[in-house]
Amino acid sequence: MKNLARFATASLIALPLLSGAVRAQGHDLAVDFRMTEKGTTGGKAVDGSSTGHAVVSGDRVRYDMTGNTRAMAMPGMTPGDSMAFIMLDSGRTFIFLQPKKKQYMKVKPAEMMEGMQKMMEGMGAAMKFDITGSDPKVEKIGSGPDILGHHTEHYRITGTMKINMTAMGESHGMEMKSDVDEFVAQDLSTIMDPFRNLGSNVMGGMLGAGAKDYMEKMKAARAGISGLPLRAEIHAVVSGEGQGSDMTTVQEITAIHMITAAPNLFEPPADYTAMSLPGMAGMSHLRDSLPPTKH
């Protein structure tokens, strides 16, 4: 059960990094980006860097990345491998691609969590998530640096989120405090950020109404920010359930292109084989560790 709690709440760590995917007016959008991270997680030092390319077409996004940041820590991946993942239906479906192994994995976070909850309810062990935290706040700091020839304005977004999961008579909690400094090019207001809503879509799909409510508060707080964030500096402190970390991550867009995306870019290649989510196929064996349900 503790592993299940960690699996369900670990998505907190990536939220500031994958912060939405929309279409630039009249065109598909492609951006190059780089990411660095430093700090500690689980008592171990972390110092990573990655580069990537994102393509946005309607409610579909594809990310291709190379490097060793935690954003590369996908199931079954070896550190340093190249990877790609595709987001469909505004975050309802994800497809993870492993080019080295020519494998792909399709995940629907909301359906996966719903199935897990039904399975546990059938074993007399209902699972409940409680999401609380301070309301996110946005502050305009002032003028920022010029990036890619565009003047930026500096905004700071702060917030605290707490997640508590109760199941099988046990309670597990996690808390994340984050400070995000964004440098926003207001003259690029018609080009939307390809990262902003991705984390909230995953979070809401997996953890239900409480997470959706919190992320809606985040969207409302950010409503006054107009433009494209070209650089984000994130400091996040996570505590609870063995997921303790204190990380600083810098994410920066390094190039912007207007393109026409090929439709097959958002599908697994024909020569890739499907794989299952590691560790989840055996979840049904949980019933063997539970006492018989009383009637």
Secondary structure, 3 states (H helix, E strand, C coil): CHHHHHHHHCHHHHCCCCCCCCCCCCCEEEEEEEEEEEEEECCEEEEEEEEEEEEEECCEEEEEEEECCHHHCCCCCCCCCCEEEEEEHHHCEEEEEECCCCEEEEECHHHHHHHHHHHHHHCCCCEEEEEECCCCEEEEEEECCCECCECCEEEEEEEEEEEEEEECCEEEEEEEEEEEEEEEEHHHCCCCCCCCCHHHHHHHHHHCHHHHHHHHHHHHHHCCCCCEEEEEEEEEEEECCCCCEEEEEEEEEEEEEEECCCHHHHCCCCCCEECCCCCCCCHHHHHHHCCCCCC
